[in-house]
């Protein structure tokens, strides 16, 4: 449900004026390993950050630009991988730390540190 005064943009995320480069991927199963998911994400552009939380079935992905994030979101949202359908949506920069505090996250080698 959207908060009063918010909007749903064509990219599938809240906040139509957003320039976020962060995507959250949901509905991941334990059969989807981080390396496979990262390879899939890299097809849409260079990554700045990549975190996987197998316990919660989520991944946080930060692209180099909004355009790359849009390309990834359009391709990955509703993408069937194995026996699940991945959901991909943008999250605001200020919301990323909320996701990270709900660990445990596996950090990719491209990520220097957690936020």
Phi, psi and omega in degrees: 000138180272147176288155178301132178089356179264169181223164178249118185272173183293345178278352178094014180232168180278154177083084186294341179266011185289145172242021183301143175250008182264132172243144168251129177256129183239169176071031178277143178255162179300339179288343178270105181279156183301322182295319179294316180296318179297318178300318178298317180293322181295342178295344185254357178144169180295145179257141172266323180216149178209116180235142176234134175239092182298325182300318180264357180066038182227159172222146173247128184231130176244123179267165181291332181214162177297320181299318178293321177297318177298316179300315180294316182299317180295325181279320186275333180293126183070018177283129178273123179226116185067235182252028180219162176248117181286140174247132182231128177212155180286147170234147179288151179308318182286349178267344185300317181297330176296321178292317185293329180290343177263076185276189003273140179250140172266125185264133178288152176302338179284347183264119182290320181198164174285151185300000000 
